[in-house]
Amino acid sequence: MTSVRKIVIIGGGTAGWMSAAGLAAVLKGLPVTIELVESAEIGTVGVGEATVPHIRDYNARLGLDEADFMRRTQATYKLGIEFRDWGRRGESYIHPFGAYGHTIGGVPFHQHWLRARAHAEAAGQSFDPIERYSLPIMASRAGKFAPPASDPRSLGSTYNYAYQFDAALYALYLRDYSEARGVTRTEGKIVAVDQRPEDGFVTAVTLEDGRRIEGELFVDCSGFRGLLIEQTLKAGYDDWTHWLPCDRAVAVPCASVEPPVPYTRATSDQCGWRWRIPLQHRVGNGYVYCSGYIEDDEAAHVLLSKLDGQAQAEPRVLRFVTGRRRKAWLKNVVAIGLSSGFLEPLESTSIHLIQVGISTLLELFPNSGCEAADQDEYNRVMVLEFERVRDFLILHYHANQRTDSAFWNDRRTAPIPESLAYKLALFRERGAVVAYKDGFFKEPSWLSVYLGQNVIPSGLDPLVEAVPTVDSARVMAELKAAVARAVQAMPSHEAFLRSLVGPRVPA
């Protein structure tokens, strides 16, 4: 088989330009040309502004300078996500990008905390919430930020960070990066797709003005419509709205009225939840909801009534179907971004799933034949990623304790996937968190939602009793004090940000 010599990316936006930049960076020096086709007439969704720490690996692979990237995209730092009113009304917890404490006597920290909590409750005493032992959570609460320490023995090495940025500016930034490395951008609207008669491989796309663009590998970043993967190849779609029924979002930016905090916020509302993402120059806001419980106009009114500052645009309604493409790689077409599936942005995973798609494609970069084994492995990885994110999102809804609306009552009592029921059963029995080699969400992520939404196990790991209570109490007290000292020593998020990118520029 001959190697791929021409890659055609269909669609721009975040997915298209992340794909172009990633491919251009890794394939440099090879006899491969990359062409991206996009039309200014076809808008991009472009509301995703929050990320997870994996974005740092992607940026580093491209060799991006963090200060330049943050200036160009109006980015802020992100230590986690705050969830308000997801357990009981009035409660708040933060999903941190970092650990809760450390093992004591070889037993996970949360087991010691659960034992201390049970003893305190039995004695009618108060107890410290587990967030007191998490440096990224306490830094978030205090509005502080500093980069993690490089010494693995340091408490400062126990967390990571991500970014909150303007997705449209990020796409433009990556377009400049890609074009500087040889990627060709072609403006035009696709009106026809040619396929090879013998096997259905896509051979070319034809634009409205008659230009014909040939390729050997096509990357479909055309958004929800899936121009190649679905409209042409009929890959099929697994609809998950029976588990995640929110099917609309209304989004609007507003003016900043305070310095940006180092975390994203997700606040539950009567028929869904609202996001708040602070950038340098504005705040991104949205309301994700189920159209079976609220009308679009009412959802927009709710969102506008709860903005911090003045709205900077008219509310924009987005419609979607939660789920995934049955095959994200079919023949010589690889779907990346919204064309491969959609999961609501509750845990900021949209850009992460784009990144996984790009990195997995590079790991399995094919010859011109796009062998079935490569396709199968790519699809296996993407199915795992989508399903594990899906389960994590469903947990937030299933574990809610709100009783003030039909939407939340229905979410709490709705059936859940067996894969999630299995995880919940293990945690409820003995506080065990199911661990996997693959998949983004690790133990601290699951713990944050379980404990933040009051899913308390009925028993503990028996091994925790091998560590005397007095010993674990001493270690916990020392850790809590160390976290408090570390947070006290950190600069404010605003101060650190300005030291890197310079003074605030008025919008």
Backbone torsions as a table, in degrees:
resi	resn	phi	psi	omega
1	MET	NA	143.3	176.1
2	THR	-83.6	155.9	178.8
3	SER	-77.8	158.3	178.1
4	VAL	-68.2	128.7	179.1
5	ARG	-110.4	-19.3	-176.7
6	LYS	-139.1	121.6	176.5
7	ILE	-111.2	131.3	177.1
8	VAL	-117.2	123.0	178.5
9	ILE	-102.1	126.0	-178.0
10	ILE	-101.0	109.0	179.4
11	GLY	104.9	146.3	179.1
12	GLY	-104.2	-121.1	-178.3
13	GLY	62.0	-165.7	-178.1
14	THR	-63.1	-46.4	-177.1
15	ALA	-64.4	-45.2	-176.8
16	GLY	-64.9	-46.6	-176.6
17	TRP	-78.9	-27.0	170.5
18	MET	-65.4	-40.4	178.3
19	SER	-64.5	-45.5	-179.1
20	ALA	-61.6	-46.3	-178.5
21	ALA	-65.2	-44.3	-179.5
22	GLY	-63.5	-44.0	179.0
23	LEU	-66.7	-42.7	-178.9
24	ALA	-63.5	-38.7	-178.2
25	ALA	-67.7	-42.1	-173.9
26	VAL	-84.9	-31.6	-175.5
27	LEU	-92.7	5.6	-179.8
28	LYS	-57.8	139.8	-178.8
29	GLY	92.2	-15.4	177.2
30	LEU	-93.2	154.2	180.0
31	PRO	-78.3	60.7	-178.1
32	VAL	-123.0	130.8	174.2
33	THR	-106.7	145.6	-177.1
34	ILE	-124.8	128.4	178.5
35	GLU	-127.8	130.6	178.4
36	LEU	-110.4	128.5	-179.8
37	VAL	-110.2	122.6	176.4
38	GLU	-144.7	157.2	179.9
39	SER	-120.6	130.0	177.3
40	ALA	-64.9	-19.9	179.9
41	GLU	-73.1	-24.4	-177.7
42	ILE	-101.1	111.2	-177.5
43	GLY	-72.7	164.7	174.8
44	THR	-107.7	159.1	179.7
45	VAL	-66.8	-56.6	167.4
46	GLY	54.4	29.5	176.1
47	VAL	-103.7	-10.3	-179.2
48	GLY	-69.5	114.4	-175.5
49	GLU	-123.1	-3.5	-178.0
50	ALA	-115.6	146.2	-175.6
51	THR	-130.4	179.2	173.4
52	VAL	-117.6	165.6	-170.9
53	PRO	-56.8	-21.4	-179.8
54	HIS	-59.1	-23.1	179.6
55	ILE	-60.5	-28.2	178.7
56	ARG	-65.3	-36.9	177.5
57	ASP	-65.6	-40.6	179.1
58	TYR	-63.8	-48.7	179.7
59	ASN	-61.1	-39.1	179.8
60	ALA	-66.5	-38.0	179.3
61	ARG	-63.3	-31.2	177.2
62	LEU	-81.4	-13.4	-178.9
63	GLY	78.8	26.7	-178.2
64	LEU	-74.3	142.2	173.4
65	ASP	-82.7	126.2	-172.8
66	GLU	-61.9	-43.4	-178.6
67	ALA	-62.6	-44.3	179.2
68	ASP	-63.7	-45.3	177.6
69	PHE	-57.2	-44.8	-176.3
70	MET	-70.3	-35.2	175.7
71	ARG	-65.7	-45.1	-174.0
72	ARG	-70.1	-25.5	-175.8
73	THR	-111.4	5.9	-179.2
74	GLN	57.1	39.0	-172.1
75	ALA	-80.9	154.0	169.5
76	THR	-124.9	169.3	179.2
77	TYR	-87.9	156.7	-177.6
78	LYS	-139.3	120.4	178.8
79	LEU	-100.8	-8.3	-179.0
80	GLY	167.4	-167.0	-179.2
81	ILE	-128.6	126.8	175.2
82	GLU	-89.8	133.4	176.6
83	PHE	-113.1	117.8	179.4
84	ARG	-107.4	132.7	173.8
85	ASP	66.7	26.5	177.9
86	TRP	-90.6	-30.0	173.2
87	GLY	-88.1	-100.2	172.7
88	ARG	-95.8	152.6	177.3
89	ARG	-58.7	136.6	180.0
90	GLY	90.6	-7.8	179.7
91	GLU	-94.9	155.2	179.6
92	SER	-143.5	141.7	171.7
93	TYR	-143.4	161.1	179.9
94	ILE	-118.9	129.4	170.0
95	HIS	-83.8	108.5	-173.1
96	PRO	-89.8	153.2	169.8
97	PHE	-91.0	63.0	-178.7
98	GLY	176.2	-179.3	-170.5
99	ALA	-87.4	157.4	165.4
100	TYR	-97.5	107.3	177.1
101	GLY	59.0	-150.1	178.9
102	HIS	-150.8	164.9	-179.2
103	THR	-60.9	146.0	176.0
104	ILE	-125.0	118.3	-177.3
105	GLY	62.6	29.7	179.2
106	GLY	78.8	4.6	-177.9
107	VAL	-110.1	136.1	-178.8
108	PRO	-52.1	143.1	-175.8
109	PHE	-56.3	-40.2	-174.1
110	HIS	-64.8	-24.3	176.7
111	GLN	-67.1	-39.7	177.4
112	HIS	-67.3	-39.9	178.4
113	TRP	-64.9	-41.9	178.8
114	LEU	-62.7	-39.3	177.6
115	ARG	-64.7	-45.1	179.4
116	ALA	-63.1	-38.3	179.0
117	ARG	-63.2	-45.1	-179.2
118	ALA	-63.2	-42.4	179.2
119	HIS	-64.5	-41.6	-179.9
120	ALA	-65.0	-43.3	179.8
121	GLU	-63.6	-40.6	-179.6
122	ALA	-63.6	-30.7	-179.2
123	ALA	-92.5	1.9	-179.1
124	GLY	70.6	26.9	-177.8
125	GLN	-107.3	160.7	175.9
126	SER	-79.6	163.4	178.6
127	PHE	-143.4	155.7	179.9
128	ASP	-76.7	132.6	174.2
129	PRO	-62.7	152.7	-175.3
130	ILE	-64.9	-20.4	-179.3
131	GLU	-65.9	-20.2	178.3
132	ARG	-63.7	-17.3	-177.1
133	TYR	-102.6	11.6	-179.5
134	SER	-116.5	116.0	-178.7
135	LEU	-62.8	-45.3	-179.7
136	PRO	-65.0	-32.0	178.5
137	ILE	-69.2	-47.9	-177.1
138	MET	-67.9	-32.9	174.7
139	ALA	-66.4	-39.9	177.3
140	SER	-61.4	-46.9	-179.3
141	ARG	-59.6	-33.2	-177.6
142	ALA	-90.8	-2.1	-177.8
143	GLY	68.4	31.8	-176.8
144	LYS	-107.0	157.3	173.8
145	PHE	-155.9	140.2	168.6
146	ALA	-152.8	148.6	178.4
147	PRO	-62.8	151.6	177.5
148	PRO	-61.6	152.9	176.6
149	ALA	-77.3	151.2	-179.9
150	SER	-86.1	-19.3	-179.8
151	ASP	-77.6	113.7	-176.8
152	PRO	-63.4	-14.3	178.6
153	ARG	-83.9	-10.3	-175.9
154	SER	-87.3	144.1	173.2
155	LEU	-58.1	-30.8	-179.7
156	GLY	-69.5	-5.2	178.0
157	SER	-96.9	3.9	-171.7
158	THR	-91.2	14.7	179.3
159	TYR	-145.5	169.7	178.8
160	ASN	-133.3	-177.6	177.0
161	TYR	-150.6	162.9	176.8
162	ALA	-130.0	-160.9	-179.0
163	TYR	-132.9	157.7	168.4
164	GLN	-119.4	119.7	-175.6
165	PHE	-144.8	170.1	177.0
166	ASP	-80.7	113.2	-174.3
167	ALA	-64.1	-35.5	178.5
168	ALA	-65.1	-41.3	177.8
169	LEU	-67.6	-34.6	177.9
170	TYR	-64.3	-42.1	178.4
171	ALA	-61.9	-42.2	178.3
172	LEU	-64.6	-39.3	178.6
173	TYR	-61.2	-44.9	-179.6
174	LEU	-73.3	-27.5	174.3
175	ARG	-63.1	-46.2	177.6
176	ASP	-59.2	-44.4	179.2
177	TYR	-59.6	-46.8	-175.7
178	SER	-67.0	-46.2	-177.8
179	GLU	-65.3	-32.3	177.1
180	ALA	-67.6	-16.7	-179.4
181	ARG	-112.0	23.1	169.2
182	GLY	97.6	-3.2	178.0
183	VAL	-70.1	134.2	178.7
184	THR	-98.6	129.1	175.1
185	ARG	-101.0	130.3	177.7
186	THR	-118.8	123.6	177.8
187	GLU	-86.4	129.3	178.3
188	GLY	166.2	156.8	179.9
189	LYS	-103.8	126.9	-177.9
190	ILE	-78.1	130.2	-179.6
191	VAL	-117.4	-13.5	-179.8
192	ALA	-152.7	150.7	177.8
193	VAL	-126.5	127.3	178.4
194	ASP	-97.3	141.1	178.9
195	GLN	-128.4	151.6	176.9
196	ARG	-74.0	126.8	-174.8
197	PRO	-58.9	-36.5	-171.8
198	GLU	-75.1	-27.0	-177.2
199	ASP	-139.9	-0.8	176.8
200	GLY	81.0	3.1	176.9
201	PHE	-59.8	140.7	176.5
202	VAL	-74.3	132.8	-179.0
203	THR	-111.8	-26.9	-177.6
204	ALA	-167.3	159.8	170.4
205	VAL	-121.9	146.2	179.7
206	THR	-112.6	133.8	-178.3
207	LEU	-91.4	167.0	-176.3
208	GLU	-58.1	-31.6	-179.1
209	ASP	-88.9	7.0	176.0
210	GLY	97.3	-10.0	178.4
211	ARG	-65.1	142.0	-178.8
212	ARG	-117.9	124.6	-176.5
213	ILE	-114.2	114.2	-177.8
214	GLU	-93.1	156.4	177.0
215	GLY	-163.4	168.6	177.5
216	GLU	-109.4	-30.7	176.2
217	LEU	-128.6	128.0	-178.5
218	PHE	-115.6	131.1	177.7
219	VAL	-108.4	114.7	-175.2
220	ASP	-90.1	104.9	176.0
221	CYS	-118.3	38.4	-174.5
222	SER	-86.1	8.7	176.0
223	GLY	83.0	-158.4	-174.6
224	PHE	-54.9	-33.4	-174.6
225	ARG	-69.1	-23.9	178.1
226	GLY	53.6	60.4	-172.4
227	LEU	-52.2	-45.2	-179.6
228	LEU	-92.8	-50.1	-172.2
229	ILE	-65.7	-32.8	-177.3
230	GLU	-112.0	-53.6	-176.8
231	GLN	-64.5	-31.6	-179.2
232	THR	-97.7	-50.7	-173.1
233	LEU	-95.2	-10.0	176.9
234	LYS	54.9	53.5	-177.2
235	ALA	-68.3	-25.9	-178.6
236	GLY	91.0	159.5	-174.5
237	TYR	-140.6	130.4	174.9
238	ASP	-90.8	112.4	-177.3
239	ASP	-84.8	122.7	-177.7
240	TRP	-110.8	20.7	-177.2
241	THR	-69.0	-16.0	175.4
242	HIS	-71.1	-20.6	175.9
243	TRP	-101.1	-36.6	-178.4
244	LEU	-128.5	83.8	-168.8
245	PRO	-79.2	-8.2	177.2
246	CYS	-60.4	128.1	-174.7
247	ASP	-130.8	7.9	179.6
248	ARG	-141.3	157.0	170.1
249	ALA	-146.8	140.5	172.4
250	VAL	-116.9	132.2	-173.3
251	ALA	-128.0	145.7	176.7
252	VAL	-159.1	135.7	173.8
253	PRO	-84.6	155.1	175.1
254	CYS	-138.8	165.5	179.3
255	ALA	-69.4	148.8	175.7
256	SER	-79.1	139.6	177.3
257	VAL	-119.1	0.4	-179.8
258	GLU	-155.7	162.6	177.0
259	PRO	-58.0	145.7	-178.3
260	PRO	-67.9	138.8	177.5
261	VAL	-90.7	157.0	-176.3
262	PRO	-87.1	43.6	176.5
263	TYR	-161.7	157.1	173.9
264	THR	-90.5	153.6	179.1
265	ARG	-123.6	137.0	174.2
266	ALA	-125.4	113.4	-176.6
267	THR	-111.6	124.7	179.8
268	SER	-69.2	145.0	177.8
269	ASP	-129.3	-179.4	-170.9
270	GLN	-57.9	-35.5	-174.3
271	CYS	-127.6	23.5	-179.3
272	GLY	162.5	-135.8	-178.4
273	TRP	-153.4	157.2	-178.3
274	ARG	-115.1	138.0	175.3
275	TRP	-102.7	152.0	173.9
276	ARG	-138.6	119.6	-175.3
277	ILE	-128.2	107.8	-177.2
278	PRO	-82.6	123.5	174.6
279	LEU	-107.5	-179.4	178.5
280	GLN	-66.9	-39.8	-170.4
281	HIS	-105.3	-8.0	-178.6
282	ARG	-169.6	-177.5	175.3
283	VAL	-122.4	130.3	174.2
284	GLY	-87.7	135.5	-178.1
285	ASN	-134.8	149.4	176.4
286	GLY	-161.0	161.4	177.0
287	TYR	-129.1	114.2	176.2
288	VAL	-95.0	127.2	-172.4
289	TYR	-150.2	170.4	178.0
290	CYS	-105.1	123.2	-175.8
291	SER	-67.0	-12.5	176.3
292	GLY	-76.1	-9.9	-176.5
293	TYR	-119.0	-15.8	-176.6
294	ILE	-154.4	144.9	177.7
295	GLU	-81.9	156.6	-178.3
296	ASP	-57.9	-45.5	-177.5
297	ASP	-62.7	-39.7	180.0
298	GLU	-68.2	-39.4	178.3
299	ALA	-62.4	-42.1	178.2
300	ALA	-63.4	-40.0	179.0
301	HIS	-63.3	-43.8	179.0
302	VAL	-59.5	-46.8	-178.5
303	LEU	-62.0	-48.1	-177.9
304	LEU	-62.6	-33.5	-177.7
305	SER	-72.9	-13.9	-175.3
306	LYS	-116.1	15.7	177.0
307	LEU	-73.0	149.5	175.6
308	ASP	-72.5	-43.4	-176.5
309	GLY	-126.0	-172.2	-177.5
310	GLN	-69.5	134.9	177.6
311	ALA	-62.1	140.8	-178.1
312	GLN	-108.1	6.2	178.6
313	ALA	-164.2	171.1	173.7
314	GLU	-77.4	144.4	178.1
315	PRO	-57.9	140.3	-178.8
316	ARG	-117.8	123.9	-177.8
317	VAL	-95.1	131.6	177.1
318	LEU	-116.6	138.8	178.2
319	ARG	-115.0	139.3	-177.6
320	PHE	-152.1	164.5	174.9
321	VAL	-123.7	114.0	-179.1
322	THR	-66.2	134.2	178.3
323	GLY	157.5	-163.9	-179.6
324	ARG	-144.5	154.3	174.2
325	ARG	-66.6	138.3	-178.9
326	ARG	-63.7	-36.6	172.8
327	LYS	-132.5	114.1	178.9
328	ALA	-80.0	-22.5	172.7
329	TRP	-120.1	116.1	179.3
330	LEU	-136.1	125.8	-175.3
331	LYS	57.1	-119.9	179.4
332	ASN	-111.9	29.9	177.9
333	VAL	-119.8	126.9	176.1
334	VAL	-115.6	121.5	179.2
335	ALA	-90.2	127.8	179.4
336	ILE	-131.4	138.3	-178.0
337	GLY	87.2	-147.8	-174.5
338	LEU	-62.9	-23.7	178.2
339	SER	-69.7	-18.0	179.4
340	SER	-93.8	-13.8	-180.0
341	GLY	149.0	172.4	-179.5
342	PHE	-144.3	131.5	171.0
343	LEU	-127.7	131.4	-174.3
344	GLU	-53.5	152.4	-169.7
345	PRO	-80.6	30.3	-177.1
346	LEU	-58.9	-36.4	179.9
347	GLU	-116.7	23.0	173.2
348	SER	56.7	43.5	-173.4
349	THR	-101.0	-3.4	-175.6
350	SER	-60.9	-50.5	-179.6
351	ILE	-69.1	-33.3	175.9
352	HIS	-59.9	-42.9	-179.1
353	LEU	-68.3	-32.6	172.3
354	ILE	-61.0	-46.8	-178.1
355	GLN	-62.2	-42.3	178.4
356	VAL	-62.4	-40.8	178.5
357	GLY	-60.8	-43.4	-179.6
358	ILE	-66.9	-48.6	-176.3
359	SER	-65.4	-37.0	179.5
360	THR	-70.0	-37.8	175.8
361	LEU	-61.4	-41.5	179.7
362	LEU	-67.6	-36.6	177.5
363	GLU	-65.4	-30.3	-177.5
364	LEU	-112.4	26.3	-171.9
365	PHE	-53.0	123.7	-167.5
366	PRO	-89.8	169.2	163.3
367	ASN	-85.0	-177.7	-174.8
368	SER	-65.7	-14.7	179.6
369	GLY	-83.6	-13.8	-179.1
370	CYS	46.4	68.6	-172.8
371	GLU	-57.9	148.7	-177.4
372	ALA	-59.8	-35.7	-179.4
373	ALA	-63.4	-39.5	177.6
374	ASP	-65.0	-44.5	178.6
375	GLN	-60.1	-45.2	-177.6
376	ASP	-62.5	-42.3	-178.9
377	GLU	-69.1	-40.9	177.1
378	TYR	-59.6	-46.6	-179.0
379	ASN	-66.2	-35.1	176.9
380	ARG	-61.6	-47.1	-179.5
381	VAL	-62.4	-44.5	-176.8
382	MET	-69.6	-35.1	175.6
383	VAL	-61.6	-45.1	178.6
384	LEU	-59.4	-46.7	-178.7
385	GLU	-61.0	-48.9	-177.9
386	PHE	-63.9	-43.3	-175.6
387	GLU	-70.2	-34.5	179.7
388	ARG	-74.6	-35.6	172.4
389	VAL	-64.9	-43.7	178.6
390	ARG	-54.5	-48.8	-178.8
391	ASP	-61.3	-41.0	-179.1
392	PHE	-64.5	-39.8	178.3
393	LEU	-66.4	-44.0	-179.6
394	ILE	-59.7	-36.5	179.8
395	LEU	-55.3	-42.2	-179.5
396	HIS	-57.0	-43.2	-178.8
397	TYR	-73.6	-45.1	-175.8
398	HIS	-64.2	-35.2	-175.9
399	ALA	-88.9	8.4	-179.6
400	ASN	-68.0	153.2	178.6
401	GLN	-121.8	19.9	176.7
402	ARG	-77.7	137.3	178.9
403	THR	-125.2	17.8	-172.5
404	ASP	-101.8	6.3	177.6
405	SER	-152.9	152.4	179.3
406	ALA	-62.7	-36.9	-179.1
407	PHE	-57.7	-49.3	-176.3
408	TRP	-73.8	-34.4	174.4
409	ASN	-62.5	-41.6	179.6
410	ASP	-66.7	-37.3	-178.6
411	ARG	-68.3	-36.6	-178.0
412	ARG	-69.9	-32.8	-174.7
413	THR	-99.7	-4.9	-178.4
414	ALA	-70.4	149.9	175.5
415	PRO	-60.1	151.6	178.7
416	ILE	-124.5	159.8	178.9
417	PRO	-60.8	149.1	178.8
418	GLU	-58.9	-34.6	-179.1
419	SER	-63.3	-33.8	176.8
420	LEU	-80.1	-39.6	178.8
421	ALA	-58.1	-38.0	178.6
422	TYR	-63.2	-45.8	179.8
423	LYS	-62.6	-45.1	-179.2
424	LEU	-62.6	-41.7	-178.6
425	ALA	-61.7	-42.5	179.6
426	LEU	-64.9	-41.0	-179.3
427	PHE	-69.5	-42.9	-178.5
428	ARG	-64.5	-29.0	-178.2
429	GLU	-76.1	-47.2	-171.5
430	ARG	-146.9	14.9	178.6
431	GLY	73.2	21.2	180.0
432	ALA	-83.2	133.9	177.4
433	VAL	-105.9	121.2	-179.6
434	VAL	-64.9	127.6	-178.3
435	ALA	-112.9	142.1	178.1
436	TYR	-129.1	152.6	175.7
437	LYS	-69.6	-41.9	-179.0
438	ASP	-102.0	161.2	178.2
439	GLY	104.8	146.0	-172.6
440	PHE	-74.7	-45.9	-168.3
441	PHE	-80.9	118.9	-178.5
442	LYS	-102.6	-171.9	-173.5
443	GLU	-52.5	-49.0	-178.6
444	PRO	-59.8	-33.5	179.6
445	SER	-63.9	-49.6	179.9
446	TRP	-64.5	-41.0	179.3
447	LEU	-60.6	-38.7	-177.0
448	SER	-60.7	-40.1	-179.0
449	VAL	-78.9	-45.6	177.5
450	TYR	-52.6	-57.9	-173.4
451	LEU	-76.0	-34.7	178.7
452	GLY	-65.5	-27.4	179.4
453	GLN	-109.9	23.3	168.5
454	ASN	65.0	34.9	170.1
455	VAL	-90.2	96.2	-174.5
456	ILE	-106.6	124.9	-178.4
457	PRO	-65.4	151.8	179.3
458	SER	-81.1	-19.9	179.7
459	GLY	-138.6	179.6	-178.0
460	LEU	-126.9	167.8	171.2
461	ASP	-65.2	122.3	-177.9
462	PRO	-56.7	-25.4	-177.2
463	LEU	-67.1	-18.8	-179.3
464	VAL	-64.7	-25.8	-179.5
465	GLU	-72.6	-11.6	176.5
466	ALA	-73.5	-15.5	178.9
467	VAL	-103.2	116.7	-179.4
468	PRO	-54.6	141.6	-178.4
469	THR	-56.5	-39.4	-178.0
470	VAL	-64.7	-34.0	179.6
471	ASP	-70.5	-45.9	-180.0
472	SER	-67.0	-35.2	178.1
473	ALA	-63.3	-40.1	178.5
474	ARG	-63.6	-47.2	-179.3
475	VAL	-62.9	-40.5	-179.9
476	MET	-64.5	-41.4	179.3
477	ALA	-64.3	-40.8	178.6
478	GLU	-65.0	-39.8	-179.2
479	LEU	-66.6	-44.1	179.7
480	LYS	-59.7	-41.9	179.4
481	ALA	-66.9	-38.2	180.0
482	ALA	-66.9	-39.1	177.1
483	VAL	-62.7	-45.3	-179.7
484	ALA	-60.6	-41.5	179.2
485	ARG	-65.7	-41.5	-178.3
486	ALA	-64.8	-41.1	178.8
487	VAL	-66.1	-41.9	179.6
488	GLN	-58.6	-35.2	-176.7
489	ALA	-80.3	-13.9	-178.1
490	MET	-75.4	148.2	170.5
491	PRO	-74.7	163.7	174.7
492	SER	-66.1	155.4	177.6
493	HIS	-57.2	-44.1	-179.6
494	GLU	-61.8	-43.7	-178.5
495	ALA	-65.2	-43.8	179.9
496	PHE	-65.5	-41.8	-179.9
497	LEU	-59.9	-46.1	-178.5
498	ARG	-67.9	-30.4	177.9
499	SER	-67.3	-22.4	-178.9
500	LEU	-93.9	-46.2	-170.9
501	VAL	-106.3	-9.1	179.7
502	GLY	97.0	-178.4	-176.4
503	PRO	-62.4	154.6	177.5
504	ARG	-63.7	134.6	176.3
505	VAL	-103.3	124.2	-178.7
506	PRO	-57.2	142.2	-179.5
507	ALA	-68.2	NA	NA
